[in-house]
Amino acid sequence: MNTFKLKIVASNRIFFDGEAQSLVVPVAEEGFCGFLANHENTVAPIEFGEMKFTDAEGKVTEAFVGSGFLEFFDNRANLVCISAELPEEIDKRRAQEAAERAEEELRQQHSLDEYYQIQANLSRAMERLKIKNKHQI
């Protein structure tokens, strides 16, 4: 079985460090990008969204990943991101409150920069809710 070394580092912890068979991450402007053993050397920006990887034993893990970047070099993948959360770690009430706050802020007048930041906050909260609801935990 072909595997590669995968290390996922979030701002508050090492989310995963081991061998993996595959990795699928949300990539800026391209949707999703998949990686298998011996993938070509790559550096890619990661958007927030749903990430999925299969470890060496075949266990599939799906999780929310915050923005960051992925480097795949010499059959080693290093993903550095703001956050990585399993569905059971997502606080549904907190995500709903964040979405409601962002929706309310969008109704008010803001500069263009503030608008884009609020829009990103809303999108992040909605993505967390989508992942939480998909896994019904």
A tleap script that builds the chain and sets N, CA, C and O, in Angstrom:
source leaprc.protein.ff14SB
mol = sequence {
  NMET ASN THR PHE LYS LEU LYS ILE VAL ALA
  SER ASN ARG ILE PHE PHE ASP GLY GLU ALA
  GLN SER LEU VAL VAL PRO VAL ALA GLU GLU
  GLY PHE CYS GLY PHE LEU ALA ASN HIE GLU
  ASN THR VAL ALA PRO ILE GLU PHE GLY GLU
  MET LYS PHE THR ASP ALA GLU GLY LYS VAL
  THR GLU ALA PHE VAL GLY SER GLY PHE LEU
  GLU PHE PHE ASP ASN ARG ALA ASN LEU VAL
  CYS ILE SER ALA GLU LEU PRO GLU GLU ILE
  ASP LYS ARG ARG ALA GLN GLU ALA ALA GLU
  ARG ALA GLU GLU GLU LEU ARG GLN GLN HIE
  SER LEU ASP GLU TYR TYR GLN ILE GLN ALA
  ASN LEU SER ARG ALA MET GLU ARG LEU LYS
  ILE LYS ASN LYS HIE GLN CILE
}
set mol.1.N position { 0.848 -1.175 0.000 }
set mol.1.CA position { 0.000 0.000 0.000 }
set mol.1.C position { 0.896 1.240 0.000 }
set mol.1.O position { 1.819 1.343 0.808 }
set mol.2.N position { 0.625 2.169 -0.897 }
set mol.2.CA position { 1.390 3.412 -0.975 }
set mol.2.C position { 0.869 4.419 0.029 }
set mol.2.O position { -0.327 4.707 0.069 }
set mol.3.N position { 1.763 4.951 0.833 }
set mol.3.CA position { 1.390 5.978 1.808 }
set mol.3.C position { 2.389 7.119 1.736 }
set mol.3.O position { 3.438 7.015 1.099 }
set mol.4.N position { 2.044 8.201 2.398 }
set mol.4.CA position { 2.935 9.347 2.529 }
set mol.4.C position { 2.829 9.883 3.944 }
set mol.4.O position { 1.842 9.637 4.638 }
set mol.5.N position { 3.833 10.604 4.365 }
set mol.5.CA position { 3.848 11.215 5.700 }
set mol.5.C position { 2.956 12.443 5.661 }
set mol.5.O position { 3.127 13.305 4.799 }
set mol.6.N position { 2.002 12.537 6.585 }
set mol.6.CA position { 1.085 13.670 6.666 }
set mol.6.C position { 1.149 14.277 8.057 }
set mol.6.O position { 1.007 13.581 9.062 }
set mol.7.N position { 1.365 15.577 8.099 }
set mol.7.CA position { 1.340 16.301 9.363 }
set mol.7.C position { 0.413 17.501 9.177 }
set mol.7.O position { 0.618 18.329 8.289 }
set mol.8.N position { -0.614 17.579 10.034 }
set mol.8.CA position { -1.574 18.685 9.999 }
set mol.8.C position { -1.402 19.458 11.293 }
set mol.8.O position { -1.656 18.941 12.381 }
set mol.9.N position { -0.963 20.712 11.159 }
set mol.9.CA position { -0.706 21.558 12.316 }
set mol.9.C position { -1.683 22.725 12.301 }
set mol.9.O position { -1.678 23.540 11.378 }
set mol.10.N position { -2.520 22.800 13.328 }
set mol.10.CA position { -3.430 23.928 13.515 }
set mol.10.C position { -2.772 24.903 14.488 }
set mol.10.O position { -1.764 24.575 15.114 }
set mol.11.N position { -3.334 26.084 14.612 }
set mol.11.CA position { -2.720 27.095 15.479 }
set mol.11.C position { -2.679 26.674 16.946 }
set mol.11.O position { -1.862 27.186 17.712 }
set mol.12.N position { -3.551 25.748 17.342 }
set mol.12.CA position { -3.605 25.367 18.751 }
set mol.12.C position { -3.145 23.933 19.051 }
set mol.12.O position { -3.089 23.532 20.213 }
set mol.13.N position { -2.812 23.151 17.990 }
set mol.13.CA position { -2.421 21.763 18.250 }
set mol.13.C position { -1.929 21.080 16.973 }
set mol.13.O position { -2.098 21.586 15.863 }
set mol.14.N position { -1.323 19.928 17.170 }
set mol.14.CA position { -1.023 19.063 16.042 }
set mol.14.C position { -2.250 18.176 15.875 }
set mol.14.O position { -2.547 17.346 16.735 }
set mol.15.N position { -2.953 18.353 14.777 }
set mol.15.CA position { -4.213 17.647 14.533 }
set mol.15.C position { -3.962 16.200 14.111 }
set mol.15.O position { -4.690 15.297 14.522 }
set mol.16.N position { -2.934 15.979 13.294 }
set mol.16.CA position { -2.609 14.630 12.841 }
set mol.16.C position { -1.127 14.582 12.489 }
set mol.16.O position { -0.575 15.535 11.940 }
set mol.17.N position { -0.500 13.472 12.810 }
set mol.17.CA position { 0.905 13.269 12.457 }
set mol.17.C position { 1.109 11.774 12.259 }
set mol.17.O position { 1.239 11.025 13.228 }
set mol.18.N position { 1.136 11.343 11.007 }
set mol.18.CA position { 1.290 9.923 10.729 }
set mol.18.C position { 1.295 9.637 9.244 }
set mol.18.O position { 1.432 10.545 8.424 }
set mol.19.N position { 1.147 8.377 8.905 }
set mol.19.CA position { 1.097 7.958 7.509 }
set mol.19.C position { -0.340 8.050 7.000 }
set mol.19.O position { -1.293 7.788 7.734 }
set mol.20.N position { -0.472 8.427 5.728 }
set mol.20.CA position { -1.798 8.544 5.123 }
set mol.20.C position { -1.784 7.953 3.719 }
set mol.20.O position { -0.756 7.922 3.042 }
set mol.21.N position { -2.958 7.488 3.304 }
set mol.21.CA position { -3.139 6.982 1.942 }
set mol.21.C position { -3.587 8.095 1.000 }
set mol.21.O position { -3.199 8.121 -0.168 }
set mol.22.N position { -4.410 9.020 1.515 }
set mol.22.CA position { -4.938 10.086 0.670 }
set mol.22.C position { -5.303 11.306 1.511 }
set mol.22.O position { -5.497 11.218 2.724 }
set mol.23.N position { -5.389 12.438 0.830 }
set mol.23.CA position { -5.775 13.700 1.468 }
set mol.23.C position { -6.530 14.531 0.441 }
set mol.23.O position { -6.080 14.675 -0.695 }
set mol.24.N position { -7.675 15.079 0.835 }
set mol.24.CA position { -8.445 15.988 -0.016 }
set mol.24.C position { -8.696 17.249 0.801 }
set mol.24.O position { -9.222 17.190 1.912 }
set mol.25.N position { -8.311 18.395 0.232 }
set mol.25.CA position { -8.432 19.670 0.935 }
set mol.25.C position { -9.071 20.713 0.022 }
set mol.25.O position { -8.952 20.639 -1.201 }
set mol.26.N position { -9.762 21.700 0.639 }
set mol.26.CA position { -10.309 22.807 -0.158 }
set mol.26.C position { -9.180 23.769 -0.531 }
set mol.26.O position { -8.502 24.307 0.344 }
set mol.27.N position { -8.985 23.980 -1.824 }
set mol.27.CA position { -7.890 24.807 -2.317 }
set mol.27.C position { -8.464 26.079 -2.931 }
set mol.27.O position { -9.464 26.043 -3.648 }
set mol.28.N position { -7.822 27.192 -2.639 }
set mol.28.CA position { -8.268 28.489 -3.133 }
set mol.28.C position { -8.458 28.457 -4.647 }
set mol.28.O position { -7.581 28.006 -5.383 }
set mol.29.N position { -9.597 28.932 -5.094 }
set mol.29.CA position { -9.955 29.134 -6.502 }
set mol.29.C position { -10.063 27.857 -7.324 }
set mol.29.O position { -10.448 27.931 -8.491 }
set mol.30.N position { -9.746 26.702 -6.777 }
set mol.30.CA position { -9.796 25.472 -7.561 }
set mol.30.C position { -10.818 24.472 -7.034 }
set mol.30.O position { -11.001 23.417 -7.640 }
set mol.31.N position { -11.478 24.766 -5.942 }
set mol.31.CA position { -12.390 23.803 -5.350 }
set mol.31.C position { -11.642 22.903 -4.395 }
set mol.31.O position { -11.190 23.349 -3.340 }
set mol.32.N position { -11.509 21.638 -4.755 }
set mol.32.CA position { -10.816 20.674 -3.907 }
set mol.32.C position { -9.633 20.086 -4.666 }
set mol.32.O position { -9.642 20.007 -5.895 }
set mol.33.N position { -8.627 19.679 -3.921 }
set mol.33.CA position { -7.444 19.069 -4.510 }
set mol.33.C position { -7.126 17.814 -3.712 }
set mol.33.O position { -7.140 17.827 -2.482 }
set mol.34.N position { -6.838 16.727 -4.427 }
set mol.34.CA position { -6.523 15.469 -3.778 }
set mol.34.C position { -5.051 15.126 -3.906 }
set mol.34.O position { -4.402 15.476 -4.892 }
set mol.35.N position { -4.533 14.440 -2.902 }
set mol.35.CA position { -3.133 14.044 -2.869 }
set mol.35.C position { -3.038 12.568 -2.517 }
set mol.35.O position { -3.709 12.091 -1.601 }
set mol.36.N position { -2.197 11.850 -3.256 }
set mol.36.CA position { -1.878 10.459 -2.991 }
set mol.36.C position { -0.367 10.348 -2.832 }
set mol.36.O position { 0.358 11.322 -3.035 }
set mol.37.N position { 0.100 9.172 -2.473 }
set mol.37.CA position { 1.543 8.964 -2.325 }
set mol.37.C position { 2.268 9.335 -3.612 }
set mol.37.O position { 1.764 9.111 -4.713 }
set mol.38.N position { 3.453 9.904 -3.456 }
set mol.38.CA position { 4.320 10.295 -4.570 }
set mol.38.C position { 3.733 11.392 -5.450 }
set mol.38.O position { 4.067 11.486 -6.631 }
set mol.39.N position { 2.873 12.210 -4.889 }
set mol.39.CA position { 2.334 13.362 -5.624 }
set mol.39.C position { 3.488 14.285 -5.988 }
set mol.39.O position { 4.507 14.318 -5.299 }
set mol.40.N position { 3.323 15.032 -7.071 }
set mol.40.CA position { 4.386 15.966 -7.443 }
set mol.40.C position { 4.545 17.034 -6.358 }
set mol.40.O position { 3.603 17.321 -5.620 }
set mol.41.N position { 5.713 17.607 -6.271 }
set mol.41.CA position { 5.977 18.649 -5.283 }
set mol.41.C position { 5.062 19.829 -5.541 }
set mol.41.O position { 4.945 20.305 -6.670 }
set mol.42.N position { 4.407 20.303 -4.475 }
set mol.42.CA position { 3.382 21.337 -4.601 }
set mol.42.C position { 3.331 22.191 -3.340 }
set mol.42.O position { 3.561 21.704 -2.233 }
set mol.43.N position { 3.029 23.462 -3.526 }
set mol.43.CA position { 2.648 24.332 -2.421 }
set mol.43.C position { 1.315 24.942 -2.835 }
set mol.43.O position { 1.203 25.506 -3.923 }
set mol.44.N position { 0.300 24.834 -1.972 }
set mol.44.CA position { -1.034 25.300 -2.327 }
set mol.44.C position { -1.686 26.023 -1.157 }
set mol.44.O position { -1.555 25.595 -0.010 }
set mol.45.N position { -2.396 27.130 -1.443 }
set mol.45.CA position { -3.159 27.807 -0.386 }
set mol.45.C position { -4.418 27.003 -0.070 }
set mol.45.O position { -5.081 26.491 -0.972 }
set mol.46.N position { -4.733 26.900 1.198 }
set mol.46.CA position { -5.912 26.155 1.649 }
set mol.46.C position { -6.978 27.143 2.097 }
set mol.46.O position { -6.702 28.080 2.845 }
set mol.47.N position { -8.194 26.920 1.630 }
set mol.47.CA position { -9.348 27.706 2.069 }
set mol.47.C position { -10.035 26.958 3.207 }
set mol.47.O position { -9.796 25.767 3.405 }
set mol.48.N position { -10.895 27.663 3.961 }
set mol.48.CA position { -11.653 26.964 4.986 }
set mol.48.C position { -12.704 26.104 4.298 }
set mol.48.O position { -13.233 26.461 3.245 }
set mol.49.N position { -12.989 24.977 4.908 }
set mol.49.CA position { -13.969 24.046 4.345 }
set mol.49.C position { -13.759 22.657 4.910 }
set mol.49.O position { -13.165 22.488 5.974 }
set mol.50.N position { -14.253 21.662 4.184 }
set mol.50.CA position { -14.160 20.286 4.659 }
set mol.50.C position { -12.926 19.603 4.077 }
set mol.50.O position { -12.684 19.637 2.871 }
set mol.51.N position { -12.170 18.995 4.950 }
set mol.51.CA position { -10.976 18.236 4.591 }
set mol.51.C position { -11.272 16.763 4.880 }
set mol.51.O position { -12.012 16.436 5.808 }
set mol.52.N position { -10.683 15.885 4.075 }
set mol.52.CA position { -10.867 14.446 4.292 }
set mol.52.C position { -9.531 13.762 4.042 }
set mol.52.O position { -8.854 14.044 3.054 }
set mol.53.N position { -9.160 12.861 4.945 }
set mol.53.CA position { -7.964 12.062 4.706 }
set mol.53.C position { -8.185 10.637 5.181 }
set mol.53.O position { -8.997 10.370 6.067 }
set mol.54.N position { -7.435 9.727 4.564 }
set mol.54.CA position { -7.480 8.320 4.924 }
set mol.54.C position { -6.104 7.949 5.469 }
set mol.54.O position { -5.090 8.129 4.794 }
set mol.55.N position { -6.080 7.428 6.698 }
set mol.55.CA position { -4.790 7.078 7.292 }
set mol.55.C position { -4.295 5.735 6.733 }
set mol.55.O position { -4.977 5.108 5.922 }
set mol.56.N position { -3.131 5.310 7.161 }
set mol.56.CA position { -2.511 4.095 6.634 }
set mol.56.C position { -3.345 2.840 6.885 }
set mol.56.O position { -3.266 1.878 6.122 }
set mol.57.N position { -4.148 2.847 7.957 }
set mol.57.CA position { -4.993 1.687 8.274 }
set mol.57.C position { -6.329 1.713 7.537 }
set mol.57.O position { -7.109 0.767 7.644 }
set mol.58.N position { -6.602 2.780 6.793 }
set mol.58.CA position { -7.854 2.877 6.039 }
set mol.58.C position { -8.957 3.656 6.727 }
set mol.58.O position { -10.068 3.748 6.204 }
set mol.59.N position { -8.669 4.223 7.900 }
set mol.59.CA position { -9.673 5.020 8.611 }
set mol.59.C position { -9.808 6.385 7.934 }
set mol.59.O position { -8.821 7.094 7.743 }
set mol.60.N position { -11.043 6.741 7.573 }
set mol.60.CA position { -11.330 8.015 6.928 }
set mol.60.C position { -11.704 9.035 7.992 }
set mol.60.O position { -12.552 8.770 8.844 }
set mol.61.N position { -11.073 10.198 7.940 }
set mol.61.CA position { -11.372 11.284 8.862 }
set mol.61.C position { -11.829 12.488 8.059 }
set mol.61.O position { -11.152 12.917 7.125 }
set mol.62.N position { -12.986 13.031 8.428 }
set mol.62.CA position { -13.492 14.252 7.822 }
set mol.62.C position { -13.488 15.328 8.890 }
set mol.62.O position { -13.858 15.073 10.036 }
set mol.63.N position { -13.069 16.539 8.516 }
set mol.63.CA position { -12.951 17.608 9.503 }
set mol.63.C position { -13.069 18.971 8.829 }
set mol.63.O position { -12.891 19.101 7.618 }
set mol.64.N position { -13.372 19.980 9.638 }
set mol.64.CA position { -13.338 21.367 9.182 }
set mol.64.C position { -11.887 21.820 9.245 }
set mol.64.O position { -11.179 21.528 10.209 }
set mol.65.N position { -11.444 22.538 8.207 }
set mol.65.CA position { -10.093 23.085 8.208 }
set mol.65.C position { -10.182 24.579 7.914 }
set mol.65.O position { -10.894 25.004 7.005 }
set mol.66.N position { -9.449 25.367 8.695 }
set mol.66.CA position { -9.384 26.800 8.452 }
set mol.66.C position { -8.335 27.101 7.402 }
set mol.66.O position { -7.609 26.202 6.978 }
set mol.67.N position { -8.245 28.320 6.985 }
set mol.67.CA position { -7.321 28.673 5.909 }
set mol.67.C position { -5.874 28.473 6.338 }
set mol.67.O position { -5.546 28.504 7.524 }
set mol.68.N position { -5.016 28.268 5.337 }
set mol.68.CA position { -3.603 28.035 5.583 }
set mol.68.C position { -2.915 27.659 4.290 }
set mol.68.O position { -3.251 28.175 3.224 }
set mol.69.N position { -1.941 26.751 4.384 }
set mol.69.CA position { -1.281 26.287 3.168 }
set mol.69.C position { -0.823 24.848 3.336 }
set mol.69.O position { -0.649 24.358 4.452 }
set mol.70.N position { -0.631 24.179 2.201 }
set mol.70.CA position { -0.167 22.809 2.185 }
set mol.70.C position { 1.092 22.740 1.337 }
set mol.70.O position { 1.151 23.302 0.243 }
set mol.71.N position { 2.093 22.047 1.851 }
set mol.71.CA position { 3.321 21.804 1.109 }
set mol.71.C position { 3.468 20.297 0.966 }
set mol.71.O position { 3.500 19.575 1.962 }
set mol.72.N position { 3.556 19.827 -0.264 }
set mol.72.CA position { 3.805 18.406 -0.523 }
set mol.72.C position { 5.169 18.326 -1.173 }
set mol.72.O position { 5.360 18.816 -2.286 }
set mol.73.N position { 6.125 17.706 -0.482 }
set mol.73.CA position { 7.493 17.652 -0.972 }
set mol.73.C position { 8.134 16.336 -0.546 }
set mol.73.O position { 8.109 15.980 0.632 }
set mol.74.N position { 8.703 15.619 -1.503 }
set mol.74.CA position { 9.433 14.391 -1.206 }
set mol.74.C position { 8.568 13.392 -0.431 }
set mol.74.O position { 9.011 12.809 0.559 }
set mol.75.N position { 7.339 13.206 -0.893 }
set mol.75.CA position { 6.367 12.278 -0.312 }
set mol.75.C position { 6.009 12.593 1.145 }
set mol.75.O position { 5.692 11.701 1.932 }
set mol.76.N position { 6.067 13.876 1.477 }
set mol.76.CA position { 5.663 14.360 2.801 }
set mol.76.C position { 4.721 15.550 2.604 }
set mol.76.O position { 5.033 16.478 1.859 }
set mol.77.N position { 3.585 15.515 3.267 }
set mol.77.CA position { 2.631 16.624 3.197 }
set mol.77.C position { 2.593 17.315 4.551 }
set mol.77.O position { 2.379 16.676 5.581 }
set mol.78.N position { 2.801 18.619 4.539 }
set mol.78.CA position { 2.679 19.437 5.748 }
set mol.78.C position { 1.574 20.448 5.503 }
set mol.78.O position { 1.679 21.293 4.614 }
set mol.79.N position { 0.521 20.361 6.289 }
set mol.79.CA position { -0.590 21.296 6.187 }
set mol.79.C position { -0.571 22.164 7.442 }
set mol.79.O position { -0.667 21.654 8.559 }
set mol.80.N position { -0.450 23.462 7.256 }
set mol.80.CA position { -0.450 24.413 8.370 }
set mol.80.C position { -1.699 25.269 8.202 }
set mol.80.O position { -1.896 25.885 7.154 }
set mol.81.N position { -2.544 25.311 9.232 }
set mol.81.CA position { -3.826 26.007 9.107 }
set mol.81.C position { -4.195 26.715 10.413 }
set mol.81.O position { -3.625 26.452 11.472 }
set mol.82.N position { -5.147 27.602 10.301 }
set mol.82.CA position { -5.626 28.334 11.469 }
set mol.82.C position { -6.327 27.390 12.439 }
set mol.82.O position { -6.097 27.440 13.647 }
set mol.83.N position { -7.191 26.524 11.892 }
set mol.83.CA position { -7.909 25.595 12.760 }
set mol.83.C position { -8.211 24.301 12.030 }
set mol.83.O position { -8.318 24.275 10.803 }
set mol.84.N position { -8.346 23.239 12.789 }
set mol.84.CA position { -8.773 21.936 12.295 }
set mol.84.C position { -9.659 21.342 13.386 }
set mol.84.O position { -9.237 21.191 14.533 }
set mol.85.N position { -10.891 21.008 13.012 }
set mol.85.CA position { -11.859 20.531 14.001 }
set mol.85.C position { -12.618 19.330 13.472 }
set mol.85.O position { -13.110 19.342 12.344 }
set mol.86.N position { -12.710 18.297 14.289 }
set mol.86.CA position { -13.581 17.170 13.978 }
set mol.86.C position { -15.024 17.622 14.132 }
set mol.86.O position { -15.288 18.566 14.877 }
set mol.87.N position { -15.970 16.976 13.448 }
set mol.87.CA position { -17.374 17.394 13.573 }
set mol.87.C position { -17.867 17.439 15.020 }
set mol.87.O position { -18.633 18.331 15.385 }
set mol.88.N position { -17.432 16.483 15.848 }
set mol.88.CA position { -17.896 16.473 17.242 }
set mol.88.C position { -17.282 17.591 18.076 }
set mol.88.O position { -17.754 17.863 19.179 }
set mol.89.N position { -16.246 18.239 17.572 }
set mol.89.CA position { -15.622 19.359 18.279 }
set mol.89.C position { -16.261 20.702 17.937 }
set mol.89.O position { -16.006 21.701 18.609 }
set mol.90.N position { -17.080 20.727 16.909 }
set mol.90.CA position { -17.713 21.979 16.489 }
set mol.90.C position { -18.887 22.283 17.408 }
set mol.90.O position { -19.780 21.454 17.583 }
set mol.91.N position { -18.882 23.462 17.986 }
set mol.91.CA position { -19.967 23.920 18.852 }
set mol.91.C position { -21.047 24.530 17.964 }
set mol.91.O position { -20.895 25.644 17.464 }
set mol.92.N position { -22.133 23.792 17.776 }
set mol.92.CA position { -23.194 24.212 16.849 }
set mol.92.C position { -23.809 25.552 17.270 }
set mol.92.O position { -24.037 26.422 16.429 }
set mol.93.N position { -24.071 25.715 18.548 }
set mol.93.CA position { -24.667 26.952 19.027 }
set mol.93.C position { -23.749 28.142 18.758 }
set mol.93.O position { -24.206 29.196 18.317 }
set mol.94.N position { -22.472 27.974 19.021 }
set mol.94.CA position { -21.506 29.046 18.789 }
set mol.94.C position { -21.408 29.397 17.299 }
set mol.94.O position { -21.324 30.571 16.940 }
set mol.95.N position { -21.419 28.383 16.444 }
set mol.95.CA position { -21.366 28.623 14.998 }
set mol.95.C position { -22.632 29.336 14.521 }
set mol.95.O position { -22.559 30.225 13.673 }
set mol.96.N position { -23.789 28.951 15.061 }
set mol.96.CA position { -25.043 29.626 14.695 }
set mol.96.C position { -25.027 31.086 15.141 }
set mol.96.O position { -25.465 31.969 14.403 }
set mol.97.N position { -24.523 31.339 16.346 }
set mol.97.CA position { -24.431 32.716 16.836 }
set mol.97.C position { -23.478 33.549 15.968 }
set mol.97.O position { -23.757 34.713 15.683 }
set mol.98.N position { -22.367 32.959 15.553 }
set mol.98.CA position { -21.422 33.672 14.685 }
set mol.98.C position { -22.066 34.002 13.348 }
set mol.98.O position { -21.861 35.090 12.811 }
set mol.99.N position { -22.838 33.077 12.810 }
set mol.99.CA position { -23.532 33.316 11.539 }
set mol.99.C position { -24.561 34.433 11.693 }
set mol.99.O position { -24.676 35.303 10.830 }
set mol.100.N position { -25.307 34.405 12.792 }
set mol.100.CA position { -26.317 35.445 13.040 }
set mol.100.C position { -25.667 36.818 13.203 }
set mol.100.O position { -26.169 37.809 12.673 }
set mol.101.N position { -24.550 36.879 13.935 }
set mol.101.CA position { -23.827 38.147 14.093 }
set mol.101.C position { -23.360 38.685 12.740 }
set mol.101.O position { -23.511 39.872 12.450 }
set mol.102.N position { -22.801 37.816 11.931 }
set mol.102.CA position { -22.301 38.237 10.619 }
set mol.102.C position { -23.447 38.697 9.721 }
set mol.102.O position { -23.307 39.685 9.001 }
set mol.103.N position { -24.573 37.995 9.755 }
set mol.103.CA position { -25.727 38.409 8.945 }
set mol.103.C position { -26.220 39.784 9.380 }
set mol.103.O position { -26.569 40.616 8.543 }
set mol.104.N position { -26.248 40.021 10.682 }
set mol.104.CA position { -26.674 41.328 11.193 }
set mol.104.C position { -25.685 42.412 10.767 }
set mol.104.O position { -26.097 43.497 10.357 }
set mol.105.N position { -24.417 42.138 10.857 }
set mol.105.CA position { -23.401 43.125 10.457 }
set mol.105.C position { -23.478 43.437 8.973 }
set mol.105.O position { -23.199 44.563 8.561 }
set mol.106.N position { -23.854 42.448 8.161 }
set mol.106.CA position { -23.967 42.684 6.718 }
set mol.106.C position { -25.088 43.669 6.396 }
set mol.106.O position { -25.043 44.361 5.379 }
set mol.107.N position { -26.088 43.725 7.265 }
set mol.107.CA position { -27.211 44.648 7.041 }
set mol.107.C position { -26.812 46.106 7.294 }
set mol.107.O position { -27.506 47.024 6.859 }
set mol.108.N position { -25.715 46.313 7.985 }
set mol.108.CA position { -25.259 47.665 8.293 }
set mol.108.C position { -24.277 48.135 7.233 }
set mol.108.O position { -23.700 47.326 6.506 }
set mol.109.N position { -24.092 49.445 7.148 }
set mol.109.CA position { -23.141 49.976 6.174 }
set mol.109.C position { -21.721 49.822 6.703 }
set mol.109.O position { -21.433 50.111 7.864 }
set mol.110.N position { -20.859 49.367 5.835 }
set mol.110.CA position { -19.459 49.166 6.182 }
set mol.110.C position { -18.593 49.514 4.988 }
set mol.110.O position { -19.084 49.631 3.865 }
set mol.111.N position { -17.309 49.679 5.232 }
set mol.111.CA position { -16.370 49.859 4.122 }
set mol.111.C position { -16.284 48.542 3.354 }
set mol.111.O position { -16.735 47.505 3.840 }
set mol.112.N position { -15.717 48.585 2.185 }
set mol.112.CA position { -15.594 47.393 1.367 }
set mol.112.C position { -14.734 46.330 2.067 }
set mol.112.O position { -15.058 45.144 2.014 }
set mol.113.N position { -13.650 46.743 2.715 }
set mol.113.CA position { -12.808 45.797 3.451 }
set mol.113.C position { -13.582 45.127 4.581 }
set mol.113.O position { -13.494 43.914 4.769 }
set mol.114.N position { -14.335 45.919 5.325 }
set mol.114.CA position { -15.140 45.358 6.418 }
set mol.114.C position { -16.192 44.393 5.876 }
set mol.114.O position { -16.451 43.346 6.469 }
set mol.115.N position { -16.789 44.754 4.751 }
set mol.115.CA position { -17.797 43.890 4.127 }
set mol.115.C position { -17.202 42.521 3.802 }
set mol.115.O position { -17.804 41.492 4.107 }
set mol.116.N position { -16.013 42.510 3.179 }
set mol.116.CA position { -15.380 41.241 2.820 }
set mol.116.C position { -15.020 40.425 4.053 }
set mol.116.O position { -15.140 39.200 4.035 }
set mol.117.N position { -14.580 41.078 5.121 }
set mol.117.CA position { -14.257 40.368 6.353 }
set mol.117.C position { -15.516 39.758 6.969 }
set mol.117.O position { -15.496 38.614 7.422 }
set mol.118.N position { -16.586 40.506 6.984 }
set mol.118.CA position { -17.851 40.004 7.536 }
set mol.118.C position { -18.357 38.832 6.687 }
set mol.118.O position { -18.833 37.828 7.218 }
set mol.119.N position { -18.248 38.972 5.374 }
set mol.119.CA position { -18.670 37.901 4.469 }
set mol.119.C position { -17.861 36.630 4.727 }
set mol.119.O position { -18.414 35.530 4.712 }
set mol.120.N position { -16.571 36.773 4.961 }
set mol.120.CA position { -15.716 35.618 5.264 }
set mol.120.C position { -16.123 34.984 6.591 }
set mol.120.O position { -16.151 33.759 6.707 }
set mol.121.N position { -16.438 35.807 7.592 }
set mol.121.CA position { -16.892 35.285 8.882 }
set mol.121.C position { -18.179 34.481 8.724 }
set mol.121.O position { -18.324 33.408 9.310 }
set mol.122.N position { -19.105 35.002 7.932 }
set mol.122.CA position { -20.367 34.303 7.687 }
set mol.122.C position { -20.106 32.982 6.968 }
set mol.122.O position { -20.664 31.953 7.349 }
set mol.123.N position { -19.281 33.000 5.952 }
set mol.123.CA position { -18.983 31.781 5.198 }
set mol.123.C position { -18.337 30.721 6.075 }
set mol.123.O position { -18.667 29.539 5.974 }
set mol.124.N position { -17.416 31.143 6.935 }
set mol.124.CA position { -16.741 30.208 7.847 }
set mol.124.C position { -17.753 29.569 8.803 }
set mol.124.O position { -17.727 28.358 9.022 }
set mol.125.N position { -18.635 30.382 9.364 }
set mol.125.CA position { -19.640 29.863 10.295 }
set mol.125.C position { -20.590 28.899 9.584 }
set mol.125.O position { -20.945 27.854 10.130 }
set mol.126.N position { -20.998 29.252 8.369 }
set mol.126.CA position { -21.914 28.390 7.622 }
set mol.126.C position { -21.244 27.054 7.252 }
set mol.126.O position { -21.897 26.011 7.261 }
set mol.127.N position { -19.966 27.088 6.935 }
set mol.127.CA position { -19.241 25.855 6.602 }
set mol.127.C position { -19.144 24.948 7.827 }
set mol.127.O position { -19.296 23.731 7.711 }
set mol.128.N position { -18.895 25.531 8.994 }
set mol.128.CA position { -18.858 24.726 10.233 }
set mol.128.C position { -20.209 24.069 10.486 }
set mol.128.O position { -20.283 22.891 10.834 }
set mol.129.N position { -21.291 24.855 10.307 }
set mol.129.CA position { -22.631 24.303 10.512 }
set mol.129.C position { -22.929 23.187 9.515 }
set mol.129.O position { -23.532 22.177 9.876 }
set mol.130.N position { -22.513 23.365 8.272 }
set mol.130.CA position { -22.742 22.350 7.249 }
set mol.130.C position { -22.057 21.034 7.638 }
set mol.130.O position { -22.654 19.963 7.526 }
set mol.131.N position { -20.822 21.119 8.089 }
set mol.131.CA position { -20.076 19.922 8.485 }
set mol.131.C position { -20.700 19.283 9.720 }
set mol.131.O position { -20.843 18.062 9.783 }
set mol.132.N position { -21.066 20.088 10.686 }
set mol.132.CA position { -21.693 19.574 11.916 }
set mol.132.C position { -23.008 18.861 11.576 }
set mol.132.O position { -23.258 17.755 12.055 }
set mol.133.N position { -23.846 19.498 10.748 }
set mol.133.CA position { -25.132 18.907 10.394 }
set mol.133.C position { -24.978 17.651 9.534 }
set mol.133.O position { -25.770 16.716 9.654 }
set mol.134.N position { -23.977 17.628 8.679 }
set mol.134.CA position { -23.731 16.465 7.818 }
set mol.134.C position { -23.431 15.237 8.657 }
set mol.134.O position { -23.849 14.132 8.313 }
set mol.135.N position { -22.718 15.417 9.742 }
set mol.135.CA position { -22.305 14.294 10.567 }
set mol.135.C position { -23.226 14.054 11.765 }
set mol.135.O position { -23.049 13.082 12.499 }
set mol.136.N position { -24.205 14.935 11.964 }
set mol.136.CA position { -25.239 14.742 13.006 }
set mol.136.C position { -24.664 14.308 14.346 }
set mol.136.O position { -25.086 13.310 14.930 }
set mol.137.N position { -23.692 15.079 14.819 }
set mol.137.CA position { -23.057 14.734 16.104 }
set mol.137.C position { -23.416 15.790 17.115 }
set mol.137.O position { -22.994 15.709 18.268 }
savepdb mol mol.pdb
quit
